[in-house]
Amino acid sequence: MDWEPVVGLELHAQLSTKSKIFSSASTAYGAAPNTQACAVDLGLPGVLPVLNAEVVRMAVKFGLAVKAKISPRSVFARKNYFYPDLPKGYQISQYELPIVDKGEVTIQIDGGSEKRIGVTRAHLEEDAGKSIHDVFPDATGIDLNRAGTPLIEIVSDPDMRSAAEAIAYMRKIHSIVRYLDICDGNMQQGSFRCDANVSVRKKGDTRLGTRTELKNLNSFRFVERAIEYEIERQIDVLESGGEVAQETRLYDPDGNETRSMRGKEEANDYRYFPDPDLLPVEVTDELVEEIRASLPELPDAKRQRFCDHYGLNAYDASNLSLSRELADYFERTVEISGATPKLCANWISGELAGALNKAALEIGQSPVTPELLGGMLKRLADETLSGKLAKQVFDAMWSGEGEADAIIEAKGLKQVTDAGEIEALVDAAIAGNPEQVAQYRAGKQKVLGFFVGQVMKASQGKANPGQVNELLKKKLGNE
């Protein structure tokens, strides 16, 4: 506990353009290897890059969303290094003059408090190709389809003090780029990638410790586990009298450990210089204001509106505003069902989320649409269904058996609310269990649950639980 972690993230978001940043080659995912790399992407002699205007608009969108300064003039540079999957021998990126300058986002941390995380910069660059190590037994394959794909690299300030804070920040940026529709955020396909810079220092020390960089982490869980492991590793090194080496490390999820990959390069190792084939990018105030006017309602604003308009607590509002699709699903469900927003939130965050996780589906792929869920919640709200019966209806809808009303009718799932019928069931339960009656009247209040269970069993789960409880208390209270 004498040590303080310091974490900064570099997030690479692949921009959702149809063509690459400097060529007309396709960016579609899943094509056969080396079928989507044109002469420009390969840097063949005589070709010239031409900037895709849409990537500039997308970068400005992101900058405005994180309250950043948009640079009126930014410059592309050549970042020189030599990897097999970098055909030109350099990567076109932005260095001294990025398109997005200082910004910030707010994250929710433990206990519901908020913390500001600075965004140092965000710059445009082209992606490299991909080295493939598991196809050929004695060689590495190179797929250059990804070469030239547009990226925005988002660099944070070193403001995070735990793996949990880093994940909260990463999720926030992930949510923002998806709300803006500038990146699909698919980590499995490499559309959203993370490099984490981790160091530790003694508590109270203002100097930064020696950092290591954890490369190409492709899931939130792996990012969290890698950072936690690296923090502990560095503390162990320092407490044993050693020194942390500045290096790039890879995370092995199978062994849950980080391993040295190479010494960490400094900026001067890349020999940056302005790309002579590309003019500076000039962004006018008019373009900035035009893009600002087109921004959607962003996660923070939506979360606050969900609290103010629907009366949700901060936890529910945060969960439901994580993605634009989920927020839209919630609002449509409330509109259709006429049920309380809290009831809708509970079902979406509970039963629906559990089913989606189990099936590894996104909200947009749910077989239970807002119309289906809203129809079922309408019957829960008007007491046609009990909570237990509603779960049976939900399962049937998930399996594709149709709308709630049809399922209720076909399976005979309508809740029993007839007072006379419920009273007869209650009387039978009391008459058949004199020993438990005596226990309840002797002060053992928990026995009430036994009687509720007996009545619900006799009614096949269809009796209204509220009426059953109320009637049992009334009758058991009489000597």
KELUM-833654 format. One record per residue (C-alpha): residue number from 1; z, y, x; residue in one letter. Coordinates in Angstrom, 2 decimals, decimal comma. Each point is the difference from the previous one (the first is absolute). Example, Ala and Ser with C-alpha at 12.3 -4.5 7.8 and 13.67 -1.06 7.14 Angstrom:
BEGIN
num  pz  py  px  residuo
1  7,80  -4,50  12,30  A
2  -0,66  3,44  1,37  S
END
This chain:
BEGIN
num  pz  py  px  residuo
1  0,00  0,00  0,00  M
2  -0,02  2,28  3,08  D
3  -3,79  0,09  -0,08  W
4  -2,39  1,97  -2,19  E
5  -3,55  -1,30  -0,64  P
6  -2,87  2,50  -0,03  V
7  -3,17  -1,10  -1,79  V
8  -3,37  1,63  -0,49  G
9  -3,02  -1,56  -1,71  L
10  -3,74  0,30  0,53  E
11  -1,74  -1,07  -3,19  L
12  -3,73  -0,71  -0,11  H
13  -1,52  0,33  -3,47  A
14  -3,60  -1,13  -0,43  Q
15  -1,78  2,59  -2,12  L
16  -1,74  -1,32  -3,11  S
17  -3,50  1,21  0,75  T
18  -3,07  -2,15  -0,61  K
19  -1,41  0,77  3,43  S
20  1,48  0,47  3,46  K
21  1,30  3,19  1,54  I
22  -3,06  0,71  2,17  F
23  -2,71  -2,28  -1,43  S
24  -1,41  -1,29  -3,27  S
25  1,09  -3,61  0,66  A
26  2,03  -1,63  -2,77  S
27  3,80  -0,26  0,08  T
28  0,17  -2,84  -2,57  A
29  2,59  -2,63  0,86  Y
30  -0,85  -3,66  0,50  G
31  -3,56  0,10  1,34  A
32  -1,12  -2,58  2,55  A
33  1,00  0,98  3,57  P
34  -2,15  2,61  1,73  N
35  -2,23  0,72  -3,02  T
36  1,33  3,51  -0,68  Q
37  -0,11  1,62  3,43  A
38  -3,00  2,26  0,48  C
39  -1,40  1,61  3,15  A
40  2,28  3,06  -0,41  V
41  3,12  -2,17  -0,29  D
42  -1,03  -1,90  3,12  L
43  -0,73  3,19  1,97  G
44  -3,51  -1,08  0,96  L
45  -2,05  2,44  2,12  P
46  -1,64  2,85  -1,89  G
47  2,22  -0,05  -3,12  V
48  2,08  2,94  -1,25  L
49  3,07  -0,13  -2,27  P
50  -0,09  2,02  -3,25  V
51  3,34  0,76  -1,66  L
52  0,54  -1,39  -3,51  N
53  1,08  3,05  -2,04  A
54  2,06  -2,11  -2,39  E
55  2,48  -0,95  2,72  V
56  0,74  3,71  0,53  V
57  0,76  0,45  -3,71  R
58  2,27  -3,04  0,05  M
59  1,90  1,24  3,05  A
60  0,52  3,40  -1,62  V
61  1,25  -1,74  -3,16  K
62  2,58  -1,87  2,02  F
63  1,09  3,11  1,86  G
64  0,58  1,92  -3,22  L
65  1,96  -2,94  -1,46  A
66  2,47  0,07  2,91  V
67  0,33  3,81  -0,04  K
68  -1,77  0,30  3,33  A
69  -2,00  2,78  1,57  K
70  -3,73  -0,69  -0,15  I
71  -1,66  1,03  3,26  S
72  -2,92  2,38  -0,60  P
73  -1,61  -1,42  3,16  R
74  0,42  -3,53  1,38  S
75  -1,79  -1,80  2,81  V
76  -1,05  -3,58  0,67  F
77  0,70  -1,43  3,43  A
78  -0,88  -3,12  1,92  R
79  2,94  -2,28  0,72  K
80  -1,08  -2,19  2,88  N
81  1,18  -3,57  0,43  Y
82  -1,65  -3,36  0,56  F
83  0,52  -2,84  -2,45  Y
84  -2,57  -2,64  -1,01  P
85  0,14  1,20  -3,62  D
86  -0,77  3,64  0,92  L
87  -3,76  -0,11  0,66  P
88  -0,45  3,63  1,12  K
89  2,85  -0,12  2,52  G
90  1,66  2,87  -1,87  Y
91  1,34  0,75  -3,47  Q
92  -0,85  3,22  -1,81  I
93  3,29  1,50  -1,14  S
94  1,74  3,36  -0,26  Q
95  2,51  1,02  2,64  Y
96  0,93  3,62  0,72  E
97  -1,29  1,45  -3,28  L
98  0,62  -2,44  -2,91  P
99  -1,12  0,81  -3,55  I
100  3,55  -0,30  -1,43  V
101  2,91  1,71  1,72  D
102  3,76  -0,05  -0,72  K
103  1,07  -1,39  -3,40  G
104  2,86  -1,91  -1,57  E
105  0,98  -2,57  -2,62  V
106  3,31  -0,78  -1,66  T
107  1,36  -3,54  -0,17  I
108  2,85  -1,53  -1,98  Q
109  2,59  -1,74  2,17  I
110  3,22  -1,97  -0,60  D
111  2,15  1,31  -2,81  G
112  -2,86  1,91  -1,60  G
113  0,09  2,91  2,43  S
114  -3,17  1,57  1,34  E
115  -1,21  0,63  3,54  K
116  -2,87  2,08  1,31  R
117  -2,34  -1,70  2,47  I
118  -2,37  2,20  1,95  G
119  -3,69  -0,78  0,32  V
120  -1,03  1,09  3,50  T
121  -3,74  -0,12  -0,68  R
122  -2,76  -1,98  -1,65  A
123  -3,37  -0,33  1,65  H
124  -3,35  -1,62  -0,68  L
125  -1,41  -2,74  2,19  E
126  -2,28  -3,00  -0,01  E
127  1,31  -3,55  0,01  D
128  -0,81  -2,51  2,73  A
129  -1,39  -3,47  -0,59  G
130  2,15  -3,11  -0,26  K
131  0,77  -2,74  2,50  S
132  0,26  -3,45  -1,61  I
133  1,95  -2,64  1,86  H
134  0,09  -2,97  -2,38  D
135  -3,68  -0,89  -0,53  V
136  -1,14  -1,22  3,42  F
137  2,23  -2,37  2,00  P
138  -0,68  1,51  3,43  D
139  -1,16  3,53  -0,76  A
140  0,76  3,14  -1,99  T
141  -2,50  1,12  -2,62  G
142  -0,88  3,64  -0,59  I
143  -0,80  1,30  -3,49  D
144  -1,27  3,58  0,09  L
145  -0,28  0,49  -3,78  N
146  3,09  2,21  0,06  R
147  -1,27  2,18  2,87  A
148  -0,50  3,54  -1,30  G
149  2,04  -0,48  -3,18  T
150  1,75  3,30  -0,83  P
151  3,74  0,21  0,56  L
152  2,61  2,66  -0,41  I
153  2,85  -0,51  2,45  E
154  3,27  1,41  -1,31  I
155  2,62  0,65  2,69  V
156  3,61  0,59  -1,01  S
157  2,69  1,94  1,78  D
158  2,68  -2,26  1,57  P
159  2,27  0,71  -2,97  D
160  0,90  -3,53  -1,14  M
161  3,28  -1,58  1,05  R
162  -0,38  -3,54  -1,34  S
163  -2,57  -2,59  -0,97  A
164  0,86  0,65  -3,66  A
165  -0,87  3,70  0,35  E
166  -3,25  -0,91  1,74  A
167  -0,98  -2,30  -2,87  I
168  0,88  2,68  -2,58  A
169  -2,23  2,47  1,84  Y
170  -2,81  -2,53  0,38  M
171  0,14  -0,85  -3,71  R
172  -0,10  3,70  -0,85  K
173  -3,14  0,61  2,07  I
174  -1,53  -3,20  -1,42  H
175  0,70  1,27  -3,51  S
176  -1,48  3,44  0,73  I
177  -3,31  -1,26  1,44  V
178  -0,42  -2,32  -2,99  R
179  0,82  2,77  -2,51  Y
180  -2,63  2,16  1,70  L
181  -2,49  -2,89  -0,19  D
182  -0,91  0,50  3,66  I
183  1,16  -3,46  1,16  C
184  0,50  -3,28  -1,86  D
185  3,12  -0,75  2,08  G
186  -0,89  -3,69  0,41  N
187  2,04  -1,07  3,02  M
188  -1,33  -3,57  0,01  Q
189  -3,55  1,31  0,45  Q
190  1,08  2,53  2,63  G
191  -0,54  3,10  -2,16  S
192  3,53  1,22  0,72  F
193  1,52  -0,78  3,40  R
194  3,12  1,06  1,84  C
195  1,03  0,56  3,61  D
196  3,72  0,68  0,46  A
197  1,53  1,96  2,89  N
198  3,60  -1,09  0,55  V
199  2,70  1,22  2,39  S
200  3,80  0,14  0,03  V
201  2,47  2,50  1,39  R
202  3,74  0,52  0,09  K
203  1,32  1,64  -3,15  K
204  0,26  3,74  0,47  G
205  -2,65  0,05  2,73  D
206  -2,90  2,35  -0,80  T
207  -2,38  -1,44  2,59  R
208  -2,42  -2,68  -1,09  L
209  0,25  -3,41  1,63  G
210  -2,92  -1,93  1,49  T
211  -2,17  -1,22  -2,83  R
212  -2,01  -3,11  -0,60  T
213  -2,96  -0,21  -2,36  E
214  -0,30  -2,91  -2,43  L
215  -3,68  -0,50  -0,83  K
216  -1,98  -1,00  -3,09  N
217  2,76  -0,98  -2,40  L
218  -1,67  -1,05  -3,25  N
219  2,75  -0,34  -2,60  S
220  3,06  1,99  -1,03  F
221  2,21  -3,02  0,68  R
222  -1,37  -0,50  3,52  F
223  0,39  3,71  0,80  V
224  3,65  -0,10  -1,04  E
225  0,77  -3,23  1,87  R
226  -1,84  1,14  3,15  A
227  1,86  3,33  0,14  I
228  3,36  -1,67  -0,59  E
229  -0,67  -2,54  2,76  Y
230  -1,20  2,66  2,45  E
231  3,06  2,19  -0,59  I
232  2,30  -2,92  0,78  E
233  -2,09  -1,02  3,03  R
234  0,13  3,48  1,52  Q
235  3,75  0,29  -0,56  I
236  0,51  -3,38  1,70  D
237  -2,14  1,11  2,98  V
238  1,94  3,27  0,44  L
239  3,44  -1,52  -0,48  E
240  -0,78  -2,64  2,63  S
241  -0,82  2,76  2,51  G
242  -3,78  -0,21  -0,23  G
243  -2,62  2,61  -0,86  E
244  -2,39  -0,02  -2,93  V
245  -3,61  -0,08  1,17  A
246  -2,50  2,30  -1,67  Q
247  -2,52  -2,51  -1,27  E
248  -1,98  -1,30  -2,93  T
249  1,46  -3,10  -1,65  R
250  -1,27  -2,44  -2,60  L
251  2,14  -1,46  -2,78  Y
252  0,02  -3,78  -0,50  D
253  1,04  -0,66  -3,60  P
254  0,43  -3,74  0,59  D
255  2,57  0,51  2,72  G
256  1,22  3,33  -1,42  N
257  -0,24  1,66  3,41  E
258  -2,02  2,62  1,85  T
259  -1,89  -0,81  3,21  R
260  -1,42  2,22  2,71  S
261  -3,74  0,62  -0,33  M
262  -0,77  2,70  2,57  R
263  1,38  3,16  1,59  G
264  -0,06  2,96  -2,38  K
265  -2,77  2,46  0,73  E
266  0,57  3,73  0,10  E
267  -2,50  2,46  -1,48  A
268  -1,48  0,79  3,41  N
269  -0,85  -3,69  0,47  D
270  -2,60  0,38  -2,73  Y
271  -1,80  2,95  1,68  R
272  -0,54  1,87  -3,27  Y
273  -2,79  2,55  -0,09  F
274  -1,90  1,66  -2,90  P
275  -2,84  -2,15  -1,30  D
276  -3,22  1,82  1,03  P
277  -1,96  -1,52  -2,90  D
278  2,21  1,37  -2,79  L
279  0,53  3,60  -1,06  L
280  3,50  1,27  -0,85  P
281  0,99  -0,55  -3,63  V
282  0,58  3,23  -1,92  E
283  1,94  -0,15  -3,27  V
284  -0,20  3,12  -2,16  T
285  2,78  1,35  -2,19  D
286  -2,32  -0,46  -2,99  E
287  -0,36  -3,72  0,71  L
288  3,75  -0,40  0,42  V
289  0,68  1,67  -3,36  E
290  -2,71  -2,05  -1,70  E
291  1,59  -3,21  1,28  I
292  3,51  1,22  -0,87  R
293  -1,12  0,52  -3,61  A
294  -1,25  -3,61  -0,15  S
295  3,24  -1,64  1,16  L
296  1,59  -2,48  -2,44  P
297  3,64  0,02  -0,98  E
298  1,68  -1,37  3,14  L
299  2,90  -2,51  0,23  P
300  2,84  2,55  0,32  D
301  -1,24  2,07  -2,94  A
302  -0,57  -3,09  -2,13  K
303  3,46  -1,34  0,83  R
304  1,60  3,27  -1,08  Q
305  -2,04  0,08  -3,21  R
306  1,05  -3,56  -0,83  F
307  3,63  1,12  0,32  C
308  -0,45  3,20  -2,01  D
309  -2,42  -1,18  -2,71  H
310  1,02  -3,64  -0,49  Y
311  3,68  0,27  0,93  G
312  -0,26  -2,69  2,68  L
313  2,51  -0,17  2,81  N
314  -1,16  0,75  3,55  A
315  -0,18  -3,69  0,95  Y
316  -2,29  -0,98  -2,89  D
317  -2,12  3,12  0,40  A
318  -0,49  -0,66  3,72  S
319  -0,99  -3,63  -0,56  N
320  -2,47  0,83  -2,78  L
321  -1,66  2,83  1,93  S
322  -0,60  -2,04  3,18  L
323  -3,64  -0,47  -0,94  S
324  -2,32  1,88  -2,27  R
325  -1,00  -3,25  -1,74  E
326  3,61  -0,95  -0,71  L
327  0,84  3,47  -1,31  A
328  -3,03  -0,06  -2,30  D
329  0,99  -3,49  -1,22  Y
330  3,49  1,24  -0,87  F
331  -1,18  3,07  -1,90  E
332  -2,58  -1,99  -1,96  R
333  2,63  -2,62  -0,92  T
334  2,39  2,70  -1,28  V
335  -2,82  1,56  -2,03  E
336  -1,01  -3,28  -1,65  I
337  3,43  -1,52  -0,61  S
338  1,92  2,95  -1,37  G
339  2,98  -1,63  1,73  A
340  2,44  1,91  2,16  T
341  -1,30  0,83  3,49  P
342  3,03  -1,78  1,45  K
343  -0,88  -3,23  -1,81  L
344  -3,58  0,23  1,26  C
345  1,20  0,74  3,54  A
346  2,35  -3,00  -0,06  N
347  -2,75  -2,41  -1,04  W
348  -2,55  1,36  2,47  I
349  2,44  0,03  2,94  S
350  1,55  -3,32  -1,03  G
351  -1,99  -2,69  -1,77  E
352  -3,46  1,38  0,79  L
353  0,74  0,80  3,66  A
354  1,48  -3,47  0,49  G
355  -3,07  -1,69  -1,45  A
356  -2,34  2,15  2,11  L
357  1,92  -0,76  3,20  N
358  0,01  -3,72  -0,72  K
359  -3,76  0,01  -0,58  A
360  -0,67  2,43  2,92  A
361  -1,81  2,40  -2,33  L
362  -0,24  3,80  -0,10  E
363  0,79  1,87  -3,21  I
364  -3,71  0,54  -0,67  G
365  -0,51  -3,78  0,01  Q
366  2,75  -0,75  -2,52  S
367  -1,08  -2,33  -2,82  P
368  2,55  1,83  -2,16  V
369  -1,59  3,38  -0,62  T
370  1,93  3,10  -1,17  P
371  -1,45  -0,66  -3,46  E
372  1,42  -3,54  -0,06  L
373  3,40  0,97  1,42  L
374  0,20  3,04  -2,28  G
375  -0,74  -2,17  -3,04  G
376  2,80  -2,38  0,95  M
377  2,51  2,81  0,69  L
378  -0,83  1,45  -3,42  K
379  1,30  -3,24  -1,53  R
380  3,05  0,07  2,24  L
381  0,75  3,56  -1,07  A
382  -0,29  -0,77  -3,75  D
383  2,18  -3,13  0,49  E
384  -2,72  -2,46  -0,93  T
385  0,79  -1,53  3,40  L
386  3,19  -0,49  1,95  S
387  0,00  0,36  3,78  G
388  -0,05  -3,79  0,45  K
389  -2,87  -0,47  -2,43  L
390  -1,88  2,89  1,61  A
391  0,01  -1,89  3,31  K
392  -1,67  -2,94  -1,71  Q
393  -2,63  2,34  -1,42  V
394  -0,53  1,62  3,41  F
395  -0,53  -3,41  1,64  D
396  -2,55  -0,89  -2,66  A
397  -1,86  3,30  0,49  M
398  0,01  -0,55  3,77  W
399  -1,60  -3,41  -0,62  S
400  -2,75  1,61  -2,04  G
401  1,12  -1,04  -3,48  E
402  -0,79  3,34  -1,61  G
403  1,89  2,93  -1,50  E
404  3,71  0,06  -0,81  A
405  -0,36  -0,03  -3,80  D
406  -2,29  -3,03  0,07  A
407  2,34  -1,86  2,39  I
408  3,07  0,82  -2,12  I
409  -1,74  -1,33  -3,11  E
410  -1,44  -3,12  1,66  A
411  3,25  -1,02  1,69  K
412  2,40  1,12  -2,73  G
413  1,90  2,28  2,35  L
414  1,07  2,66  -2,51  K
415  3,64  0,98  0,40  Q
416  2,39  -0,90  -2,82  V
417  1,56  3,20  -1,34  T
418  0,90  -1,15  -3,53  D
419  3,74  0,69  -0,33  A
420  0,65  -2,96  -2,31  G
421  -1,76  -2,48  2,28  E
422  1,87  1,26  3,07  I
423  3,33  -0,08  -1,85  E
424  -0,55  -3,64  -0,94  A
425  -0,65  -0,87  3,64  L
426  3,12  1,91  1,13  V
427  2,17  -1,71  -2,62  D
428  -1,26  -3,41  1,12  A
429  0,77  0,76  3,65  A
430  3,55  1,16  -0,84  I
431  0,70  -2,97  -2,31  A
432  -1,22  -2,51  2,56  G
433  2,10  1,28  2,91  N
434  3,64  0,56  -1,10  P
435  1,34  -0,43  3,57  E
436  -2,17  2,85  1,32  Q
437  0,95  2,13  -3,01  V
438  3,65  -0,39  0,92  A
439  -0,72  0,90  3,63  Q
440  -1,84  3,18  -1,01  Y
441  2,78  1,07  -2,35  R
442  2,50  -0,69  2,77  A
443  -1,68  2,66  2,11  G
444  -2,75  -1,86  1,89  K
445  -2,78  2,49  -0,73  Q
446  -2,53  -1,86  2,18  K
447  -0,14  -2,76  -2,59  V
448  -2,15  2,35  -2,09  L
449  -2,92  -0,89  2,28  G
450  0,44  -3,67  -0,93  F
451  -0,40  0,81  -3,68  F
452  -3,02  2,23  0,64  V
453  -1,59  -2,89  1,90  G
454  0,70  -2,40  -2,90  Q
455  -1,63  2,32  -2,54  V
456  -3,00  0,71  2,22  M
457  -0,46  -3,72  0,61  K
458  0,12  -0,75  -3,71  A
459  -2,56  2,73  -0,69  S
460  -2,24  -1,15  2,88  Q
461  0,55  3,35  1,68  G
462  -1,32  1,98  -2,96  K
463  3,19  1,59  -1,38  A
464  0,45  3,71  0,70  N
465  2,62  0,05  2,82  P
466  1,45  3,34  -1,07  G
467  0,62  -1,18  -3,56  Q
468  1,42  -3,30  1,25  V
469  2,51  1,75  2,29  N
470  1,08  2,47  -2,63  E
471  0,50  -2,67  -2,67  L
472  1,86  -2,37  2,32  L
473  2,44  2,71  1,04  K
474  0,62  0,88  -3,62  K
475  0,58  -3,59  -1,15  K
476  1,97  -1,19  3,04  L
477  2,26  2,99  -0,29  G
478  1,17  -1,14  -3,44  N
479  2,90  -2,46  -0,07  E
END
